[in-house]
Amino acid sequence: MDHLNLQILLAGYSVHRKPFHSIQPDGLDSHLIRFQTAGRCRTRIDGRLELVEPGDLLLVEPGEPYELRIEAENSPLGETVVNSGDYHIFLSGDWVDNWWKKHTRPKKIRLPLSEGILGAFRQIMLEQQRISNPSPEIAEYYLKILCMDIDRNLLQQPLPTFPTYLAHQIKSYIEENAASPFKLEDAAAHVGISVSRAVHLFKEAFDTSIIQYTLEVRLNMARERIIFSPLTLEHVAESSGFPSYNYFHKVFRKRYGMSPKQFRLAARGSGAAT
């Protein structure tokens, strides 16, 4: 599929501070990938006006009716404000046509506000803005990576039940914040439920605890940094979310059967990355 034609017509970032309403009953002339990063807006899906929040990705096909509303809303401080930010990419060509048909694509899906996703949008935009660009294919490669990431998240979307959805939201929160210290209360508050309910839903959905999953994510992060980065082991522990080096040393040895120092020496001495 890589050899097929692909055109990135427009890639940018929009910030709205004033009300905005756009409606195209006959649809767009190209495909649109739109990622909400800040504030809120609304779009019409299957005839209903639905809320679009940070992390929501809109996928719009050519000829599909498209409506976008950005309106004033009450802020947590009681003020009436207009606030919406999004990345958007308009594209066409055989490559995107084929990619679009690979899966049944809902018009709105949820993606993590991770540096991987945001970075791909940002790089595509920056490449498209270059006045003199001897390597236009770089933007295409970033776009293809973004599309593969969208597919991966689409295939991992939970079944449309509210408890399962909340459990996946907690999982995403852990993955995005594992490098920083956080409490069970923080993960529960992220989805607006009690700690006890968050613990129960996560265990039911993934057959492991929030604490154990967080530990696994941090250990995997530390393992990669031990092998591939020049960071000191103390810095590896700190940057991977561990509260102290002693605790990191203890859980790492238990998980991998050797100390972090021994693991680094073994990995680099053998040239292995496993």
N, C-alpha and C positions, 0 to 999 in steps of 0.2 A: 504493500500500500504506500510505501515511502516515495515511490517514483511518481505518484499521481500529483496533479496540479493542486496547489494550495495558495490562496491569496489572503493575506491579512489586510483588509481594507482600512481599518481604523482600530487603534488600540489606545485607550486613554484612561484617565481617572477624573471623576466629576465630584464636586462638592456643591451641594445645594443649600443655600441659606434663605431662599425665598420659595414660596409655593410654586410648584411645577406640575403641569398636567399635559401628557402627550397621549394621543390615541390614534392608532392606525388600523382602522377596521379591515383594510385589505392586506394587512401584514407588511413585513419588511421585505426588502429585495435580497437580503443576505441572511446568513445565520448570525445569531447574537448569543454571546456568552457574557453574562452580567453577574458580578459578584458583589454583594452588599457587604461593606466593611465597617460602616458607621451609621448611626441613626436608623431611621425606619422609613419605609415607603409602602406603597400598595400596588399590586398588579392584579389583573383579572385572569383567573384561571377557571376554565369550564364555566364561564358566565358569572363567577363569584369574585368579588374584590377581596383578595387575600393579603394579609400582612407579610412584609418582607423585612427581615431583621438581619443584623450582622451574622455572617456565616451562611446565608441563603444564596444559592446559585440559581439564576434563571437561565434556562435554555430555550431559545425561541427559534423556530424554523422559518424559512422564507414562506411568505403567504399566510402565516398564522396571525390572526388578529392580536394586536399588542397594545396594551394600555398601561401607563405608569402614572401614578399619582404620588406627589410629595406634598404633604400638608402640614400645617402647624399643629403641634401636639404639646401637651403639658409635660414639662421637665420635672425631675424629682424635687426641684426647688419651688415648684408651683408656677414657674414662668411658662409662657407660651412661646415655643421656639420652632423653627424649621431647621432640621438637621438630617442630612443624608449624604453618604459618601459611597462611591462604588467604582470598581474597575469594570471596563466593558471592552469587548473585542467583537468587531464585525468582520466576518470572514466568509469566503466562498471557495468553490473548487471541488474537484472530484474527491480529493482526500477527505475533506470534512463531510461531504455527502456520504461516503462509505463509512466513516467513523460514526456518524450520527445513526446510521442504520444498524450498527452492530448490536445495539441493545434497545429495549423499549425504554425511552427516556421520559420521565416526568418533567413537567415544565419547571418545577422547583425541587431542588434537592439540598441537603445540608452538607456543608464542608467545614472542616476545622479551620479556624483563623490561624493557621500555622505559618511559619516563615517559609516553608516549602511552597505552599499554595500562593501566598502573597508575593513571594519572591519571583515566582514564575510570571505572574501578571505584571509585576513591576519591570522585569527584564524585557518582556515582550513590548511593553509600552516604550521603554527607553530605546530599544533597538529600532522601533518604528519612527522615533523622533529624530534619529540621526540624519543630518542634512546630507552628509557624504558617508555612504555606507557600502563599503566594498564587499561585505559579507551578509547580504540580506537573509541567507539561509539560517543564520543564527536564531533569528526570531521564530522561524518555522520549527526549529528543533525544540526551542522552549515551549512553543505551542503544543507540539506533539507530546512532550513530557507532561504538560498540564492536562491534556486530554486523557492520557493514560492514568493520571492521578484521579481525575474525575471518575473514570471507569472503575478504578479500584474502590473509591468511596461509594459509588453507586451499588456495586456488588455487595458491599458490606453494610448497606442500609438496613436497619432493623425492620422487622415486621411492623406494620402500622398499628401497634398497640401502645398505649401511652406509657405503661410501666417499662416496657422494653426500650422505648425511645429514651426515657429518662436514664436508664442504665447505660445506654450508649453515649449519652451526653456526659455522664460522669466519667466514662472511659476516655472520651476525647479530652476532658478537662485534665485528667491525670497525665495523659501523654503530652499535652501542651505545657503543663506546669511542673513536670517532674523534676526539672533542674533547679527549682526553687522550693524552699520549705513551705508546706501548706498543711492545714489540719483537715480532719474529716469534716469539720464544720464548714470549711471553705468549699469543699466539693459538694456538700449537700446544699449549701446556700446558692451555689451556681445554678442549680436546677429548681430551687425554691421548695425543697422538702426537708423534713427532719433528718437528723443523722441516723436514727434507727431505721427509718424507711429507706434511706440511701444505702445503708449497709445491707439490708435485706434484699432490695431490688438488684444490687450489683452481684451479690452472691448467687441469687436465683438465675440471673442471666448468664454469668460467666463461670460459675462454680469455683470461684476464688474470692478472697476478700479484697476490699479496696486497698488495705495496707499491704497485702502480699503482692498485688498487681503493681502497686507503686514501687515496691522494692525491686521487682523484676525489671521494670522499665529503667530504674536508676542503675541497677547492676549492669544491664546491657549497655546503657549509655557509658558507664565507667569503663567497661571492658573495651569498647571501641576506642575510647580515648587513651587507655593504657597502651594499646597496640599501635595506634596511628598518630597520636599527638605527642609533642615534646613536653607536655605539662608535667610538673612534679606530681607524685602520687597524692600529696596533700591537696594540691589544686584540683586534681581529678576528682577527689572525694567531694570537695566543696562545690565544684561546678556541676556535679551530678546530683546535687540535692541532699547529700548526706550531712547530718548535723555535726558529726565529728569524725576525725580520721580513725580513731580507735573503733568506733562502731562500724565504719566502712570496712576496716581490716577484718573484723570479726565475721561480718555477713559475707564478705567476698570469699574468704577462706572456706566458709561453710558451703558456699554455692559451687566454687570451682576447685576445691581441694588443694589450694595453694595460696600463698599470700599474694597481694598485688605485685610486689617486687619480683617474686618468683615467676609470676605469670608473664610480666613484661619481659624478663630475661628469656623465658622459654619461647615466647612468641617471636621475639626479635632474633633470637639465636637460631631458630629453625627457619625463619622467614615465613612462618605460617600466619595466616589471618583467620584462623578458625577457632 
